[in-house]
Structures are given as C-alpha cells and as structure tokens.
Amino acid sequence: MRARESFWFLPAILGVAAITTAQALITLDRYLDGRDFGAWGVLLYRVGASGSRDILGAIGGSMLAVAATSFSITISVLATASSSYGPRLVRNFMSDRGNQFVLGIFGSTFLYALMVLRSIRSEATDGASFVPDIAVNVAVLLAVVDVAVLVYFIHHIANSIQVSTLSARVRTELVAVVDELYPLSVPDSNTPKVDLVGGVSIPATTSGFVVAVDEAAVLKAACAADGVVELAVGPGDHLIAGEPVAWATGSTDNESHSELVNAVRSALTLGDTRTPTQDIDFAVQQLTEMAVRALSPSTNDPYTARNALAELAVGLVPLCERPTPQLGRLDTDGRYRMTVVRPAAADLIDKVFDAMRQYSLANPLAVIATAELGRRIGTATIHPEVSAALLRQLAALRRAYITSGADPVDIDTCLARIDAACAAIAVSA
C-alpha cells in the first residue's frame, strides 16, 4: 500500500528492468556478433560505433530532459491540487499509476541508453570493434514509444486535475471502504459486542496514525492464547507511544502473553498520514473538505461543492441501507475472541453536516445541496438513529440560515428545500 502511494516504486522496477534488459541484449549481441542473419538482417539498422554512440547519446539526453520536464509538470499539478482541493488529495496523484509509469519509462529509457552506450567499442580508440546492433535498435524503438508516452502524459495530467476526476476517484475509495467494513450480509463469525472484564492493556510502542488493522491476525493470536482481545483503536485513530491499542485476556504464562502482545502490535500498521484503505472517516473527510474548500472566498465554486456532496451520497446512502455492523468476532468453535472498532453511520453524517453548516451559509446552492444530501440519505436509511441525526442537523441548518442575513428570497427557497427534506425523512422513518 505504501509502495503504491510513492513515486519511486514503479520507476525503480522499470529502471532495474531497463538495466537487466540492456545487459541481456548486449550479451546476445556478443553471442551473435559477426553472424549473417540473411533476409532478417535488413531489420537491423547498422550505423557503426560512431553513429550508434550519437544515437544513444541523443536518446539518453533527450529522455532525461523530458523526464525532468514531466516531473516539473507533476509537481506543478500537485501544488495546484493541494491549494484548490486540499493537501490530503495529493495522495491520489502520488498513487496514480499513470504518473508513476510515465516517470519510470522516461528514466528507464535513459538508463537503458546509458548501459548500451558504455558497451560500444571502436577499433580506432579501443583496439577492438563491438557495436551491439540489436540493443541500439531496441533503444530507437524505446524512443518511439516514449513519444507516445509523452502524448499520453499530457492528456492524463490535464484530465487528472479536473474536479470531476478527483471527486470520482475519492468516491471510488469511499465505496470500496464501505463495502469492506460494512458488508451487505453479516458473516456467521460476527456477533454483538461483549464488554471485556479484567483485560490487560497492550500499549503502543510508537506514535502515528493507525493506517490499517489486520483483524484476521488479531483473531488468530487471540485463539492461540485462548483469550479475548478488545481493540481500542481503529484505522484513522492517532496513537502516542504508551497509549493502549487493545485490552486482552488469556493465558497468564509470560511467554504466551508476550506472543499475544507482539501479535496484536504487529497487526496494526502505523504511519505518518491517513489513507482511505480502511479508514472510512478519512474517505468521507476528503469529499467534505473538497466541498468546504470550494466554498472558500478564494475559490467560490458552489458547483464543485454540490458535486462533492453528490459523490458523498454515492457512498453514504448504501452505508445507511446496510445492517449495523456487529463488533464481536467468534472463532471456528463459536467462542467469543475479539472486539473490533467501526465508526457509527450517524457520527459520520454529523461530521459532514457540521462542516457544511459552518461553511455553506453564504451560498444558497450549497445549502440546497446539503439539504438534498440529507433527503437522499434519510429516505434510504434503515436506521432510526441516522434519521434522528439527519433531522437534528437539518433543523440546525435551518436555524443557522434564518439568522445568516441572506436575501429573503434565498431564505424562502432554501427553507422550503430543508422543510421538504425533513418531511420526506419523517415519512420514511
């Protein structure tokens, strides 16, 4: 996961592949040196030692320059996205395989040309002549491919900065984490939470955000220790060294307890930044932040805010249609072994509407979009607590907008939409 979100991983693989391919083709050229290829020989472009050096030098130099330019464009896009849509969305550019591939292919072409160039020998200067014709021809083919990659990169980078592309990508991540953490059907191993009595605290040894939790590993460790583990944190929570990550009961044997503690700590992945892989709160926060930033005076783009709220509905509506997750976990013998952490749907909704109530009052379009989001969630939910939270939030939005000092026409329009949303939710509850 961390490798995917870094620029270096795919370019490093392509660079190693380029060096390996260059050495393999040079070896093949040495093996076939001096042989007659017959009719197939016309496919090889032979220009001698001096010409091959010039070709490889031109390819290597130009590819390095193009790679530097592409990197500069990417950094510029990152800066624009960070200032316009929020710094946390930069991770989407970092994890984009298209950007990684483009930087990797340009860099690997340079390395390939450099490795082939160093193998060329001329009789006048080196006392022996060797020109890896096959490797040189492959370098020319790579240069042609790189031109096509450059055209793709220009199109890709222009498309990736569009707000519709950004919001769709974040929405996809939100839907994925909803499907993972809140399944449509409850597995047989899930059971209602049982409060742990007499558990021993397992403290964290490092600080950072909980990026991921391997619940299967924790369950396995609890079974091995014949105990119960209650997780105190979930993805997105911040830990300081010494704070409890879980409480556990089980064997009093020091060695068994030590193995359980180590297994629980190893099951938690900590990092410096949050990711939406298992952190639904962060996935919701990204789209909420996009909407809030669009309403700032410097941006003043209510249509982007409306688009972000619509994308939020794509994830939150299915979430509120699904059964409340059961936090207990049973082993294969039906014994209670673990308690996990899941954010409540009502809490997620409160965070979205609290933010929109604070920042949308100056824009009627955003207020209407917020009311519409509440209506879509409220008419679909099967949970009374979600309906109650929505009615409470819409009532607060209504009171705040009345006292916002907006034009009476806008007040009448927005209040009508808020009242209609409340009525629809009340009927569906």
C-alpha positions as CSV (number, residue, x, y, z in Angstrom):
1,M,0.0,0.0,0.0
2,R,2.7,2.5,0.9
3,A,4.8,1.4,-2.1
4,R,1.8,2.1,-4.4
5,E,1.5,5.7,-3.0
6,S,5.1,6.6,-3.6
7,F,6.7,7.9,-6.8
8,W,9.7,5.7,-6.5
9,F,8.3,2.1,-6.6
10,L,7.2,1.6,-10.2
11,P,10.1,3.8,-11.6
12,A,12.6,1.7,-9.6
13,I,11.2,-1.5,-11.0
14,L,11.3,-0.2,-14.6
15,G,14.8,1.1,-14.0
16,V,16.0,-2.3,-12.8
17,A,14.2,-3.9,-15.8
18,A,15.9,-1.5,-18.2
19,I,19.4,-2.3,-16.9
20,T,18.7,-6.0,-16.9
21,T,17.3,-5.9,-20.5
22,A,20.3,-3.8,-21.7
23,Q,22.8,-6.3,-20.3
24,A,20.8,-9.2,-21.7
25,L,20.7,-7.7,-25.2
26,I,24.4,-6.8,-25.1
27,T,25.2,-10.4,-24.2
28,L,23.0,-11.6,-27.1
29,D,24.8,-9.2,-29.4
30,R,28.2,-10.5,-28.3
31,Y,27.0,-14.1,-29.0
32,L,25.6,-13.2,-32.4
33,D,28.5,-10.9,-33.4
34,G,29.6,-11.5,-36.9
35,R,26.8,-13.8,-37.9
36,D,24.9,-13.4,-41.1
37,F,21.1,-13.0,-40.5
38,G,20.2,-13.4,-44.1
39,A,17.0,-11.7,-45.1
40,W,16.3,-10.8,-41.5
41,G,19.4,-8.6,-41.5
42,V,17.6,-5.8,-43.2
43,L,15.6,-5.2,-40.0
44,L,18.8,-4.2,-38.1
45,Y,19.8,-0.6,-38.5
46,R,23.7,-0.6,-38.6
47,V,25.5,2.7,-38.3
48,G,28.8,1.7,-36.8
49,A,30.3,2.7,-33.5
50,S,30.3,6.4,-34.0
51,G,26.7,6.6,-35.3
52,S,25.5,4.3,-32.5
53,R,27.1,6.5,-29.9
54,D,25.5,9.6,-31.4
55,I,22.0,7.9,-31.4
56,L,22.3,6.6,-27.9
57,G,23.6,9.9,-26.6
58,A,20.7,11.8,-28.3
59,I,18.1,9.4,-26.9
60,G,19.6,9.4,-23.4
61,G,20.0,13.1,-23.2
62,S,16.5,13.9,-24.5
63,M,14.8,11.3,-22.3
64,L,16.5,12.8,-19.2
65,A,15.3,16.3,-20.2
66,V,11.8,15.0,-20.9
67,A,11.7,13.2,-17.5
68,A,12.8,16.4,-15.7
69,T,10.1,18.4,-17.6
70,S,7.4,15.7,-16.8
71,F,8.4,15.8,-13.1
72,S,8.1,19.6,-13.0
73,I,4.7,19.4,-14.6
74,T,3.6,16.8,-12.0
75,I,4.9,18.9,-9.1
76,S,3.0,21.9,-10.5
77,V,-0.2,19.9,-10.7
78,L,0.4,18.7,-7.1
79,A,0.7,22.3,-5.9
80,T,-2.5,23.3,-7.7
81,A,-4.5,20.4,-6.4
82,S,-3.2,20.9,-2.9
83,S,-4.2,24.6,-2.8
84,S,-7.5,24.1,-4.6
85,Y,-8.9,20.8,-3.3
86,G,-6.9,20.1,-0.1
87,P,-3.4,18.8,0.7
88,R,-4.8,15.3,1.6
89,L,-5.8,14.8,-2.1
90,V,-2.2,14.9,-3.1
91,R,-2.0,11.2,-2.2
92,N,-4.2,10.5,-5.2
93,F,-1.6,11.9,-7.5
94,M,1.2,10.1,-5.7
95,S,-0.7,6.7,-6.1
96,D,-1.6,7.3,-9.7
97,R,-0.1,4.5,-11.8
98,G,-0.1,6.7,-14.9
99,N,2.1,9.3,-13.4
100,Q,4.4,6.7,-12.0
101,F,4.6,4.8,-15.3
102,V,5.5,7.9,-17.3
103,L,8.3,9.0,-15.0
104,G,9.5,5.4,-14.8
105,I,9.5,4.8,-18.6
106,F,11.5,8.0,-19.3
107,G,14.0,7.3,-16.6
108,S,14.4,3.6,-17.6
109,T,15.0,4.6,-21.3
110,F,17.8,6.9,-20.1
111,L,19.4,4.1,-18.1
112,Y,19.0,1.7,-21.0
113,A,20.7,4.0,-23.4
114,L,23.5,4.7,-20.9
115,M,24.2,1.0,-20.3
116,V,24.2,0.2,-24.0
117,L,26.4,3.2,-24.7
118,R,29.1,2.1,-22.4
119,S,29.5,-1.2,-24.2
120,I,30.3,0.2,-27.6
121,R,33.9,-0.2,-28.7
122,S,35.6,1.2,-31.8
123,E,38.8,-0.2,-33.3
124,A,40.4,3.2,-33.7
125,T,40.1,4.1,-30.0
126,D,39.7,0.8,-28.1
127,G,41.7,-1.6,-30.3
128,A,38.7,-3.8,-30.9
129,S,35.3,-3.1,-32.5
130,F,32.0,-4.1,-31.0
131,V,28.6,-2.5,-31.7
132,P,25.5,-4.1,-30.1
133,D,23.2,-3.5,-33.1
134,I,20.2,-5.3,-31.6
135,A,20.5,-3.2,-28.4
136,V,20.8,0.0,-30.3
137,N,17.8,-0.8,-32.5
138,V,15.8,-1.5,-29.3
139,A,16.8,1.9,-28.0
140,V,15.4,3.5,-31.1
141,L,12.1,1.6,-30.6
142,L,12.0,2.8,-27.0
143,A,12.4,6.4,-28.1
144,V,9.4,6.0,-30.4
145,V,7.4,4.5,-27.6
146,D,8.5,7.4,-25.3
147,V,7.0,9.9,-27.8
148,A,3.6,8.1,-27.5
149,V,4.0,8.1,-23.7
150,L,4.7,11.8,-23.7
151,V,1.4,12.5,-25.6
152,Y,-0.4,10.2,-23.1
153,F,1.1,12.0,-20.2
154,I,-0.1,15.4,-21.4
155,H,-3.6,14.1,-21.8
156,H,-3.5,12.2,-18.5
157,I,-2.2,15.1,-16.4
158,A,-4.8,17.5,-17.9
159,N,-7.6,15.1,-17.2
160,S,-6.4,14.2,-13.6
161,I,-6.7,17.7,-12.3
162,Q,-10.3,18.1,-13.3
163,V,-12.6,18.2,-10.3
164,S,-14.8,15.5,-11.7
165,T,-11.9,13.1,-12.0
166,L,-10.7,13.9,-8.5
167,S,-14.1,13.5,-6.8
168,A,-14.8,10.3,-8.8
169,R,-11.5,8.8,-7.6
170,V,-12.2,9.7,-3.9
171,R,-15.8,8.4,-4.3
172,T,-14.4,5.1,-5.6
173,E,-12.3,4.8,-2.5
174,L,-15.3,5.6,-0.3
175,V,-17.4,2.9,-1.9
176,A,-14.6,0.4,-1.6
177,V,-14.1,1.0,2.2
178,V,-17.9,0.9,2.7
179,D,-18.0,-2.5,1.0
180,E,-15.1,-3.8,3.1
181,L,-16.2,-2.6,6.5
182,Y,-20.0,-2.6,6.2
183,P,-20.9,-5.7,4.2
184,L,-24.4,-6.3,2.9
185,S,-24.6,-9.7,4.7
186,V,-23.3,-10.3,8.2
187,P,-20.8,-13.2,8.3
188,D,-21.5,-16.0,10.7
189,S,-18.4,-15.2,12.7
190,N,-19.8,-11.7,13.6
191,T,-21.7,-11.3,16.8
192,P,-22.8,-8.4,19.1
193,K,-20.1,-6.9,21.2
194,V,-19.4,-8.3,24.7
195,D,-17.7,-6.0,27.1
196,L,-14.3,-7.3,28.3
197,V,-13.8,-7.7,32.0
198,G,-10.4,-7.7,33.6
199,G,-8.4,-7.2,30.5
200,V,-4.7,-6.2,30.4
201,S,-3.7,-3.1,28.4
202,I,-1.5,-3.5,25.4
203,P,0.4,-0.2,25.0
204,A,1.7,1.2,21.7
205,T,5.4,1.3,21.2
206,T,5.4,4.0,18.5
207,S,3.4,7.1,17.6
208,G,1.4,7.8,14.5
209,F,-1.9,7.2,12.7
210,V,-3.4,3.8,12.6
211,V,-3.3,3.1,8.8
212,A,-4.6,-0.5,8.8
213,V,-5.6,-3.3,11.2
214,D,-5.2,-6.9,10.3
215,E,-8.2,-8.2,12.2
216,A,-7.6,-11.8,11.0
217,A,-4.1,-11.8,12.6
218,V,-5.5,-10.4,15.9
219,L,-8.2,-13.1,15.9
220,K,-5.6,-15.8,15.2
221,A,-3.4,-14.5,18.1
222,A,-6.4,-14.4,20.5
223,C,-7.2,-18.1,19.6
224,A,-3.6,-19.1,20.1
225,A,-3.6,-17.5,23.6
226,D,-7.0,-18.9,24.4
227,G,-8.1,-15.3,25.3
228,V,-10.1,-12.3,24.1
229,V,-8.8,-9.1,22.5
230,E,-10.7,-5.9,22.5
231,L,-9.3,-3.4,20.1
232,A,-9.2,0.2,21.5
233,V,-8.4,1.9,18.2
234,G,-9.3,1.6,14.5
235,P,-7.9,2.9,11.2
236,G,-7.6,6.7,11.3
237,D,-7.0,7.0,15.1
238,H,-3.9,8.7,16.3
239,L,-1.7,6.9,18.8
240,I,1.1,8.2,21.1
241,A,3.6,5.7,22.4
242,G,2.3,4.2,25.7
243,E,-1.4,4.6,24.8
244,P,-3.4,1.4,24.7
245,V,-4.1,-0.2,21.4
246,A,-6.1,-3.0,22.9
247,W,-7.0,-4.9,26.0
248,A,-6.6,-8.6,26.3
249,T,-7.3,-11.6,28.5
250,G,-5.9,-15.1,28.1
251,S,-3.1,-17.3,29.3
252,T,-1.2,-15.9,32.3
253,D,2.0,-17.6,31.1
254,N,4.5,-14.8,30.4
255,E,5.7,-16.3,27.1
256,S,2.1,-16.8,25.7
257,H,1.1,-13.3,26.9
258,S,4.2,-11.8,25.3
259,E,3.4,-13.5,22.0
260,L,-0.1,-12.2,22.1
261,V,1.1,-8.6,22.8
262,N,3.6,-8.8,19.9
263,A,1.0,-10.3,17.5
264,V,-1.5,-7.5,18.3
265,R,1.1,-4.8,17.8
266,S,2.2,-6.3,14.6
267,A,-1.3,-6.4,13.3
268,L,-1.6,-2.6,13.5
269,T,0.1,-0.6,10.7
270,L,1.1,2.9,11.9
271,G,2.1,5.7,9.5
272,D,2.5,9.5,9.3
273,T,-0.6,10.1,7.2
274,R,-4.1,8.6,7.0
275,T,-5.3,6.7,4.0
276,P,-8.9,5.6,3.0
277,T,-7.9,2.0,2.6
278,Q,-9.7,1.0,5.8
279,D,-10.4,4.5,7.2
280,I,-14.0,5.4,6.1
281,D,-13.8,8.6,8.2
282,F,-10.9,9.8,6.1
283,A,-12.6,8.9,2.9
284,V,-15.7,10.9,3.9
285,Q,-13.4,13.8,5.1
286,Q,-11.7,14.1,1.7
287,L,-15.0,14.8,-0.1
288,T,-16.2,17.0,2.7
289,E,-13.0,19.0,2.5
290,M,-13.4,19.3,-1.2
291,A,-16.9,20.8,-0.7
292,V,-15.7,23.2,2.0
293,R,-12.7,24.4,0.1
294,A,-14.9,25.1,-2.9
295,L,-17.0,27.4,-0.8
296,S,-14.0,29.5,0.4
297,P,-13.9,33.1,-0.7
298,S,-10.8,32.5,-2.8
299,T,-12.4,29.7,-4.8
300,N,-16.2,30.5,-4.6
301,D,-17.2,27.5,-6.6
302,P,-20.6,26.1,-5.3
303,Y,-20.9,23.7,-8.2
304,T,-17.8,21.9,-7.1
305,A,-19.2,21.7,-3.6
306,R,-22.5,20.3,-5.0
307,N,-20.6,17.7,-7.0
308,A,-18.6,16.6,-3.9
309,L,-21.8,16.3,-1.9
310,A,-23.4,14.2,-4.6
311,E,-20.4,11.9,-4.6
312,L,-20.7,11.6,-0.8
313,A,-24.2,10.4,-1.3
314,V,-22.9,7.6,-3.5
315,G,-21.1,6.2,-0.5
316,L,-23.3,7.2,2.4
317,V,-26.6,6.1,1.0
318,P,-25.5,2.4,0.7
319,L,-23.9,2.6,4.1
320,C,-27.1,3.7,5.7
321,E,-29.0,0.9,3.9
322,R,-26.9,-1.8,5.3
323,P,-27.3,-3.5,8.7
324,T,-25.4,-2.1,11.7
325,P,-22.0,-3.9,11.9
326,Q,-21.6,-6.4,14.8
327,L,-18.4,-5.7,16.5
328,G,-17.8,-9.1,18.1
329,R,-15.9,-11.9,16.4
330,L,-16.1,-15.7,17.1
331,D,-13.6,-18.4,16.4
332,T,-14.4,-21.5,14.4
333,D,-15.7,-23.2,17.6
334,G,-18.1,-20.4,18.3
335,R,-16.3,-18.8,21.2
336,Y,-16.0,-15.1,21.6
337,R,-12.5,-13.9,20.7
338,M,-12.3,-10.3,19.6
339,T,-14.0,-6.9,19.5
340,V,-13.3,-4.5,16.6
341,V,-13.9,-0.8,16.1
342,R,-16.3,0.7,13.5
343,P,-17.4,4.3,13.2
344,A,-21.2,4.7,13.5
345,A,-23.0,6.0,10.4
346,A,-24.7,8.7,12.4
347,D,-21.3,10.0,13.6
348,L,-20.0,10.2,10.0
349,I,-23.1,12.1,9.0
350,D,-22.8,14.6,11.9
351,K,-19.2,15.4,10.7
352,V,-20.4,16.2,7.2
353,F,-23.3,18.3,8.2
354,D,-21.4,20.2,10.9
355,A,-18.8,21.2,8.3
356,M,-21.4,22.2,5.7
357,R,-23.5,24.2,8.3
358,Q,-20.4,26.3,9.2
359,Y,-19.2,27.0,5.6
360,S,-22.2,26.8,3.3
361,L,-24.5,29.6,4.8
362,A,-23.1,32.2,2.4
363,N,-24.2,30.2,-0.7
364,P,-27.8,29.1,-1.3
365,L,-26.7,26.5,-3.8
366,A,-24.6,24.8,-1.2
367,V,-27.4,24.9,1.4
368,I,-29.8,23.3,-1.1
369,A,-27.2,20.6,-1.9
370,T,-26.7,19.9,1.8
371,A,-30.5,19.6,2.3
372,E,-30.7,17.3,-0.8
373,L,-27.9,15.1,0.7
374,G,-29.9,14.8,3.9
375,R,-33.0,13.8,2.0
376,R,-31.3,11.2,-0.1
377,I,-29.7,9.5,2.9
378,G,-32.8,9.9,5.2
379,T,-35.2,8.4,2.7
380,A,-32.9,5.4,2.2
381,T,-31.7,4.6,5.7
382,I,-33.0,1.7,7.7
383,H,-31.6,3.1,11.0
384,P,-33.7,5.3,13.3
385,E,-30.6,6.9,14.8
386,V,-29.5,8.1,11.3
387,S,-32.9,9.6,10.6
388,A,-32.8,11.3,14.0
389,A,-29.3,12.7,13.3
390,L,-30.4,14.0,9.9
391,L,-33.5,15.7,11.3
392,R,-31.4,17.3,14.1
393,Q,-28.8,18.5,11.6
394,L,-31.3,19.9,9.1
395,A,-33.1,21.7,11.9
396,A,-29.7,23.3,13.0
397,L,-29.0,24.2,9.3
398,R,-32.5,25.8,9.1
399,R,-31.9,27.9,12.3
400,A,-28.5,29.0,11.2
401,Y,-29.6,30.0,7.7
402,I,-32.5,32.1,9.1
403,T,-30.0,34.2,11.1
404,S,-27.4,34.3,8.3
405,G,-28.5,37.6,6.9
406,A,-29.2,36.1,3.4
407,D,-31.6,37.7,1.0
408,P,-35.2,36.9,1.9
409,V,-35.8,35.2,-1.5
410,D,-32.9,32.9,-0.9
411,I,-34.1,32.2,2.6
412,D,-37.5,31.3,1.4
413,T,-36.1,29.0,-1.3
414,C,-33.6,27.2,1.0
415,L,-36.1,26.8,3.9
416,A,-38.6,25.2,1.5
417,R,-36.0,22.7,0.4
418,I,-34.9,22.0,4.0
419,D,-38.5,21.5,5.1
420,A,-39.2,19.2,2.2
421,A,-36.2,17.1,3.1
422,C,-37.3,16.9,6.7
423,A,-40.8,15.9,5.7
424,A,-39.5,13.2,3.4
425,I,-37.3,11.8,6.1
426,A,-40.1,11.9,8.7
427,V,-42.3,9.9,6.3
428,S,-39.6,7.3,5.6
429,A,-38.6,6.9,9.3
